[in-house]
């Protein structure tokens, strides 16, 4: 069962750490190793689950990891050169902050507790240390940010009302509009403030994000813990704390840690789980915990047998995996303002074009490093991923030159950035709550399938998108399986809640003309929609897919019709022919659905008849233009 916030500290306080990557002896290909629990992934969730199993005195498990290191999206890289030591710096390509560190007055973020335990070096992220620019240089447009902040406060209050009163959710964009934020598309400063206020955290736009859970997730981290966040600059890497925690239960060269091992297939049933790997090996486990990223599950690169049920796959496909890309540069000298931790750029043409730069050579950071990094999200992140490093470098330098017109911006001495959406083990940076996603449907992502369980940051209803989200979910699933194996589980702990049928808010009888719906809700195959009249001539014709038909009449109606089994779908249209008006029927296929856009010509008092003669699941017809 899901832990409440009140229980969170107790549940979160016993936990985790990680061992350094080890080289393992070769395994016999084609043989199956047997274990009680197979943990798929050695990121935060996987290590969290493994440590909790260990605390439950269950040590018979295997951790399977695609990469050659522990940490997953806690991914560090050597970069540039420290002129004093001659060694490279360590930068974070993935997660970089401990978000909402907590306080004595609230609650302590478990990741912050572990960071302190292992002496992780961090620096306070001062979001007020902000400087704004446009394409001509420094320009104060912080008034736009203040306007957005006020609207966000209003939207937050509305979202709480919506949540508590069980009202229909809105997009974050709609909520911000209602709160008073209506940025003009031609206002470059408002558009940049819009990115800073939402995309910077979510990696998606407000238009693509749900209001209620976007705000609830924000409150869960920055309200339940605190609104203080720290940037990790430890030269051992952010994942150092995770490796150290893993060392509490993994020995050096521990054969239970299978690095550089890629999972290709997962077969599950009531008796157990069989995992097949790319190197020809396999694992037979009593239970398995899949901690793959949402992006991997959406990409369908792992074969599940049987296939994931529709109720689960639909939830996975609906949740959003974002891309947050940091572009690192080192220069011979610092030409930027080192006192401003956050330097926001308002592009005159494109929203979100290299909108943020963060110097790393300021006080308390990597002083003297001359490193600065830019951030792009969403479509702009995908764009730079498609470009070469040289193309992106030229664009970023051009923007920096426009921000600092009195300086000469030279080519950086070091330059790098990740391509998260193309990484075969991640396919994105972190998750976001989209418009229309309900708590029940999100629970379907979390729900187990027989003895196959799931964990990861995307599974956390409160902390999706955060490192501590992966931690809490891994912790909980490890706890559940430990209780089951040890015979301590109650009847309600063997299966998580799931919702195989999720209904909408509109009842069938509400599809009527009073609600602007002129056609029946559903028409089975071989049935017809009939609109009566008199004194009309008729033309009927069967129309196979991908064909065109021209008809005449005196009134136009646009009707989309959806039907499955598209290879066999046939539409018959009977319409009156009067007054020489002409209309066209167009049929096209879209995915597994047939979308028929029919321009129907008929007399106002005439008859109209639509029949889908061959469609296994029937169709829905709705007029979209009168």
Phi, psi and omega in degrees: 000151184289137179280140177278161177305326181294331181271350195301314184299317181299317183289329188271352193270357186262021213243213244259168181187173186211150183270157176292156179299139182234153174267129184254152175294151181297146179260157175288119181289145178087356178258151180257127172272141181254141181204163177285317183225127172258121179255116187261100182118132180247037171275198183300313182295318182295315179293323177299315180296317182296320180291324179291325174298318179300319179293337175271012178066030174250109183247355180274081178215162175234138176251121184251124185226131179295318184279176179261020181212163173270137176140334180060239182279003162276083192240116180257162178209146174283139187208139173064208184208132173276115185294338180280320184258341184079000181261159177285161173274161172256125178241162182253113178282332181254228181307140187228342185245153158263106187271128179065071188290340180094177180201172178294331181280339181244248179218155181266128174296128183298329178292324177294321178299317180289324177298319178291321180303321184257014174065034181293129181278124180223164177227140180303129177272104184265098183287351174274345176279072193236139175225138185247149184221164164226194186286359178248359179128201180296135182207125182276107173233032179293345176298329178292321178295321178296320177298316179296318179301319179295318179294324179295322176299317178296316180295325178297318177297319178296320182294323176297320177297316180298317182294311184290327182264006177056049177264168181289138181288164177236167166287156176300327178298313179297320179296320178291323176299312179299327179284353176111004181255108180229075186293132177289135180299334181268002180264099185298327182287319177295321180293321177292320176297323179299316178297313181299321185282339182228302186301324182305326179267316189272338186066011173227162179281163175299331179296329185263357187249145175283142182286305190301308184277339171296315178288319180298319178296321176298315180294324182298321180275309188270351174257309181294319176268272176191168179268017178259129177233150179237138176275130180277124179234016183298130183282357170272351180097148179303322184284004178302317182296325181290319177297319180294321177294321179296331179293346178286343179226353175248128177278168176297135183057036181296125183289354177276351179255111183254091178278164180051042180232117186258126178281131178249329183215148177226116178248126187228150174200191183290341184267336182166196184224136175245127182247127176251144185241162185297332181278008178093358180276172176208158181229132174249119185233150174291325179218156174222147175241113180268114180250022180300150179295158176304322180299321178294316180294327178286331185283343178062041180266348176253130181274117176262135176232118352293169178302152177302134180299157185303319183298330179274314181297323178298319179293317178300315182292330182281326180294158190251132174252117184263166176235124183236111188245125176257130183249112187264138178222140170240135180242166177292333180212162179264118178257000185259170178281110184282347179280340181267106180296326183237122182240108187264132181245128177259105180285139183287344186246311192241124175295131175080016178274108182042060190279346188220135174232137180233111176291142177251009181252013177284174182299129180089353179255221178268074187300134181083002185282335185056035178255137174222147177229145177260158179231134171229153181225166172057227185300323179293326176294318178296325180296313181291333176294327180281340182275164171282162176302321183295320179295315180294318179302316181298320180293316182293318178298321178298318179295315179300322178296322179289329178287327180236071185295339181273357180250157173259111183269113181270173176295134179295152179278340176215145186206132177197156171200153180276168175234077191298321186288349179252357178293121186293348179255001182225309184050049178139175184263305179196169190269164177215152181274115185275170175298136174088354180279127178263165177297322180295318180291324175298323178300331178294334173294321184283330191299140178282162174238104186055244182259011175261120183246164185228144178209161179148168184298327180292341181279348183275119180291328181269322192241027177305140178089353184245155177301317181292343173292316175296323180297309184294322180290317177298319178300313184294316182292320174301320179296316181297311183293324176300317179293322179295311182297323181276005178071024183255356187282141173280171183300332183271005184256354182280336178222136175280158177300139174216158184232094186287335175233122177240115183272155175277192184259353183254122179281158186302320183285355178272355173278085184217174184292337177295332177260016177080017182248108189268348182247159178301154181299318185211142178228123181286166176303146180071006173255165186229151167268128184233127174243114190282167178175193180216171176054050180230146172266152185237148171229122180240142179203139174279136185238108175287168180299153178065024178246171181232149179217134176250132181227169178237156179177188183240012178208141183252140177223136177254123186228113171276137180232127181255134177215145177269178181055055194296335181294338182252000186287133176226132179251132173247128180240126174247121182223153174287149179246109183213146166064010170075011177286148185241140176219163184234138173261124179242134181237128176218156182261137179226104181063227179271000182251150172262120177253113181253113175263107186251117172272102188264127177258127178204157178283147182303326179251014182268188179259148172222136181222127176241128180229127171261105192279332182225093175205114188302319185259013181074197179207168175242135179239136179215128175286132180248355179204128180246000000 
